[in-house]
């Protein structure tokens, strides 16, 4: 299990790294990071990222998922990711 840490607004978020079907390393982050980057519901008056740093960090992340999925073994995490991103995984 390969991990990386992303920091935002003084907090560290532990993320997973999985390989795509082409060998590219993809960062899978917790939804708690997405909530910090984009705290208001999409489509509302305050819709948007909180800062340019938030936008930059969002661009580094391939996918956001819940904490339970981030704890899965690599093979099981890829199965979960495949449901929404089949073209990225074998």
Secondary structure, 3 states (H helix, E strand, C coil): CEEEEEEECCEEEEEEEEECCCCCEEEEEEHHHHHHHCCCCCCCCCCCCCCHHHHHHHHHCCEEECHHHHCCCHHHHHHHHHHHCHHHCC
